[in-house]
Amino acid sequence: MAQSTVNYLSRDFTSIKNDLINWAKTYHSDKLVFFNDANPDIMYLEMVAYVGDMLSYYTDKTFNENFRTTAQIPESLVRIANNLGFYNTGSVDSIVNVDVSITVPYIVNNGNPVSPDVRYYPVILPGSKLKSSSGIIFEVTDGINFTLDQNRIVIPNLDSNGKVTDFTITKTVTARAGESKIQSFYVSENSHNPFLSFILNDSNVTEIIGVIAVAGNQTIAPANYDFIDYNKAFYQVRALTQSTAFFEINSSSTNVVKQGVWQPIPNRYIVRRDVNGLVTITFGNQSSTTITQTLYSPVTGDEYFNNVHDDVDLGTLPPVNSTVFIKYKTGGGIVTNAAAGTINKIILKQFEAIDTTGLSGQTLSKVRNSLTVNNPLDASGGRDVPTMEELREITGKTFAAQDRGVTPEDIKAMVKLMPPKYGSPFRMSYEVKP
């Protein structure tokens, strides 16, 4: 019997075709005699070779899409980045310090103006929106309280005779590009399953500000501060296995170093982003229940009670028949980097109610209408969605760092994991000293 000459490792069209011809010559020499291109029988061998060539191509392509260094499809690289612990695959908004100014009247003391009339100092609620000359929206997350001395400058305005006419009060606050939005989702009994997920319908989400669940089918969102109160809201983690977080202890100390404590966070969620920029919020796998445990003091022997959660190693789910409100920011990219002096419009503001006893309504209105804004420095930190090559490079360093800073490259990789609310570093370098 003739020995088969088929090479089963052949993967391209020409090699497979030649192997098939050799196979035909070996086993069917009585039926296939002519092997030139004009023979119709060769067409069938070429069709089989074509199928083998395509199967080999897609097998290689599918195999390569599983590795960071060889993946060519954006969906594959985003999936690999998430598997390696890098999730900041979206755009980042810019951040800037802006000067917000008002003009207030003075207080007369024995016929001489001595100080501004602090009774007219306004307090602006969080959420003020600013606009640059290029149309980029910026938002002041915190309130603007002119009554506080911090970051406040008081400048007297003089007439041609050198007498004070009024005072300009300037507060420096931080603004970020983009706008805050809220989406809500109802949790029914049918949808209350482990690892409950919600997909936001915005494709340019830069940050999740907070997530909170409210009993019932609600349409009115909770107050802004509820979204950042982790006694009420859910806490964002990098992985659902993270069961504790470090929180600062509230104190009146002004020291740079603050006290804190590790606290359990049964209510938590993770954020994942697909290649199209759509963000998915995923919760844990357990229902949120509390049991009362009876404990005894080993010192005094007294009995006391302690409320503990059940086994929620991967986090709790929002309750059945509740509405989940998700507050997030949208609007990022390098286009949000604005030049100095271009943020000069206030398009939304809301003043906190004050005691107007003894105040002139006309003067109060004049003070509030005098509100102006300007950015003495550039708005920076905005960054577009990472390119495939950037993502390929960043994820490799992130995985190598393993969440610990030992080498300079580890530190650079960990900086890339910084939450988007802190902006994005423009350039990083280091120097190794002997």
Order of alpha helices (4+ residues) and beta strands (2+ residues): alpha-alpha-alpha-beta-beta-beta-beta-beta-beta-beta-beta-beta-beta-beta-beta-beta-beta-beta-beta-beta-beta-beta-beta-beta-beta-beta-alpha-beta-alpha-alpha
